[in-house]
Amino acid sequence: MNIKQAAQASGLPAKTIRYYEDIGLIAPLRSANGYRQFRDSDLHKLTFLGRARSLGFSIGECRDLLALYEDRDRASADVKRIARQHLDQIDAKIAELQQMRATLARLTDACAGDERPDCPILQDLACAGTDTR
């Protein structure tokens, strides 16, 4: 199949597929005229990469996961380690977002939102480096 068909089948843009080829995540065959020819195995890798990226794995993590997927002698502990590290990063980001939300909620509650010029939101933003919790 050509790149357009591979893009449709995998749900990835052709530009992303070209990028994955450029960085060595996939290696489709090339016909005599230089056109990419995607095999079922390439499509499977593209689908795998699309799913991994949708879960927020980095390109490096995707590379590691793909290598483990292709390694029949892999230890599932290696896969779990990568997934666990990523989950820890997600949990840290969620905690950071919850803290941001709590601060912003407190500030918006404190703001009268009327015609007066004083605004605790702007006052807080102007106080760089202070703890707003």
GIRARA-V479306 format. One line per field, one symbol per residue. phi: phi as a letter, one per 20 degrees, with the letter a starting at -180 (. if undefined). psi: psi as a letter, one per 30 degrees, with the letter a starting at -180 (. if undefined). A space follows every 10 residues. Layout:
phi=???
psi=???
//
This chain:
phi=.efffffffe ndfgffffff fgenfcbffc fgenffceeg fffffffgff ffffenffff ffgffffffe efefdfffff ffffffffff ffffffffff ffffffffff efmdefffbf ffffffefne ede
psi=lleeeeeeef gkkeeeeeee eeggelillk legfkkjkle eeeeeeeeee eeefggklee eeeeeeeeef jfglkfeeee eeeeeeeeee eeeeeeeeee eeeeeeeeef kehaflfkjf eeeeefikgl kg.
//
